[in-house]
């Protein structure tokens, strides 16, 4: 059962990855943990990354 739940949630995250491929963020919902985006934000805060794209507003426009 947990395996099936994981597949459903992971498939949504993976779909986001393809739909918003230029975005640093792939996890838009609270249950879609996106370690890559968290790390990107950290690198931005300490100045290693100067800019990144975040498609959160675009995603929310179509999913709310």
DAWO-V252981 format. One record per helix or strand. SS is the DSSP state (2 for helix, 1 for strand). FROM is the first residue (numbers start at 1). LEN is the number of residues. If there is no record, write none. Layout:
ss,from,len
SS,FROM,LEN
SS,FROM,LEN
This chain:
ss,from,len
2,2,18
2,35,11
2,56,8
